[in-house]
């Protein structure tokens, strides 16, 4: 770059240092927060670009006067300025409120752009320049000011609406923005403070972006707290679903009777109940996968207790051809418990539970089937409240294994639950 170009660049930077500093700050914040996807970031970036162009355009007039350039350059600069300032204010309006009729709202800007654009050809409707660079106002000289003021007043109206709806933070920020824009417009008209307008625009963009970032962070924080509360509630529901008072009470009743009839069997049943309770309570807060063999130990403890309770009414058949894989804790056990609770125990007759595993190509298949009551799958809502156990199994298989759970059932014939686990 030659000395002349360096001089112009240095002069531009000196006169727009604050503007460039604020715009750079906004860009750094956007890049830093790009993963958070702050609402309106796209419009903010566009507004940053517009503000930068305005700063360059405002400097063109200073440059043209200082170096006695062709006065026709000022026509292009002025038209661009009369386009961009109302556009910037309109975008502030768009970003602060989801304007429904965007095209309708843009009509004043379109009229402004057409009328001021015609002045490039020397019509003098809004402005014109003499050869000595002096500005001459036309018949519609205040048109750009009126258009920008229209959008500013709409900002003020929205700020009042936010305040009425008790959106205090947003209302105050938007009202502040509207006030600053209006004050800047008045100063540019009455005192010719155009050189400071890009800095004001950059400050407004920074203000709103900072506000949106704060709001989004607060919303994320609220969502995290809500999710944490829901997680704790689901854990409590899961605990109640897994360790049912009736099941514990029935098991204890069986143990009590065995204490008189068969003390050794009572001791063994107590051991299985202890293992069952320990496994269930331990795994409530544990999101780690466990081996299928470990899961089957929990299943065996549960089935032993139920087989003692139902005394010959439950048979279990296993066909475990593949066991070298991991599952979420209490997943297969929950399905087996449902087979006993809602399947076999409801019939009053002897029933069978089949548990099988196999690997077919790149998929592990676990099947739990019973010949109990069965039910209408389409009539059951697995909403996580009435069927917390099954819903939890489905969610954890999807989340932890990228697999899925398929439930098939026919009334009077039984139920088949299949867990599909892709091989990683």
Order of alpha helices (4+ residues) and beta strands (2+ residues): alpha-alpha-alpha-alpha-alpha-alpha-beta-beta-alpha-alpha-alpha-alpha-alpha-beta-alpha-beta-beta-alpha-beta-beta-alpha-beta-beta
